[in-house]
């Protein structure tokens, strides 16, 4: 039960931005001919900010020819601009209006000839300069997104907490914990890649309900003390439910999107970020359990909170699916 108490300490000490997972816009500026450029800004699916506050800044030699707004299926709002640039895109390109809901945008400038150039724009760095050095695909940016998504995804963390608590109670060696977490990692990596690169799909509502059910299963085994399936075969259970958790990660990443021409790099970086965040969380659990030695008298409260949250999520998400 000390694992559950440690989890409560970590979750209470975490930032208060649980409900605001980082979301990036995807901005592509493509050269259509010698004088014309097309700009396409795709906003995250959950964007709720003021569109009028998003104001692009073009090079001085460019003239904006028009602006349109659309909302393609399975995408957020897309803003289109068409530019006439007789001297090319030779100045400064920027975007104003970044907020908490839209902290940054991944920019790709794609000329007719040569490689595309990437940059990550934000309130701290809102401009891209044509004379800057060639920018590589934003691998580091998607690594950080992966860390954010796992550390802000409470349901995924609580599943890891349950696996950790069952391992602590079993008295098995560290190899069992490593094997269990490796199985979870392998499983959600498979479905994350399949969903983002191959178009694998499951109803998002059903996936979220099953994720809640996976946490409740671990809560029941912890509460009853019985040697259930998760206690006897933790790696198998972690792998099976990890496949569902992978679709959950894919849903979060789909809201942000992957940069064109660098989908593989971005996905790999995001997945590595998820694993790094998960490892940091587990190391934090180990440190709290061993250093702080939480009092056992709080264990029943921790277990009740763990089970109640998972049951509530299961009921809430199931009602949403059936509704």
C-alpha positions, 0 to 999 in steps of 0.5 A: 500500500505504500506504493499508492501512498507514494503515488498520492504524494507525487500527484499532489505535488505535480503542477496544477495544469493536469487539464491542459496537456500541451497541444501544438499547431501545424503550420506549413508554408509551401511554395506553389510557383516562382512568386506564390506561396500557400500557407496552411495553419492546422489548429489542435482539435481541442482548440478553444481560443479566439481565432481572431487573436492569431495573426500571421506576420509575413516578410515585407516583400510579400502581399497576402492575397486572401484568407479562408477557414475550413474544418476538415473531417477529423481535424481541427480548424484550418486557416489558409492564406495565399501569398505573393512574394516576388522576392521569395520568402526572404524576410521574417515569418511569424505568428502572434496570439500564442496562449496556454491553449496554443503554446506553440506551432511547428512550422515547415517552410517548403520551397519548390527546390531543396529540403524543407526547413522546420522551426518551433514558434512560441510566445518566446520565439514567435518568428522564423528568419529566412537567413537562419541556419537550416532547421532539422525536424523538431525531434526535441519538441516531440520528445517533450510533448511525449513527456508532457502527455504521460505526466499529465495523463492521470489515467495512464499514470494510475495504471502504472501505479497499480502495476507498481503496487502489485509488484511491491506486494508480491515481493518479487525482484526488480526484474519482474517490475522491469519486465512488466513495464517493458511489456506495457511499453512494447504494447502501447508503442505498437498501437501508437505507431499503428494508429498514427502511421497506418490508420488503426482506429477504435472508438475513442470513447470505448478506449477510454472506458476500457482504460478506466476498467484496466485501473479498476481491475488492479484496484480490485486485486489490491483490495481483495488481496487475491492472487488474480490474473494481474498478480500471477501474470503482470506482464501479460496483463500489462501488455494486453491493456497497454494495447488499449493505452496506446490508442489513448496516446494516439488520440492525444497525439492526433489532436496535435498532429505530426509534422509532414515529411517527418512523421517517423522522426516525430512519432519516435521522439514522442514515444521516447518522451512517453517512456522517459516520463514513465521512467521518471514517474516510477523512479519517483515512486521508488524514491518516495517509498524508500525515503519518505516511508509513508504511514500504513494507517493511510493505506486504506484511504489511498486504496479507496481513492484509487478504486473510487476514481477508477470506478467513477471514470468507468461509469462516466465513460461508459455512460458517454459511450452508451449515450 
